[in-house]
């Protein structure tokens, strides 16, 4: 199980590096989408906690 996890991490790392090297603009778009998703999730949790307290 641990060996499979290591292989999966290496495959993902190689894919990320390949994407960055071959298409930096697309990789930047992926990063922006990721940060927007995290930001939206944090905003949603904040709104939920505010409503919960009130």
Secondary structure, DSSP 8 states (H G I E B T S, - for coil): -HHHHHHHHHHHHHHHHHHHHH-HHHHHHHHHHHHHHHHHHHHHHHHHHHHHH-
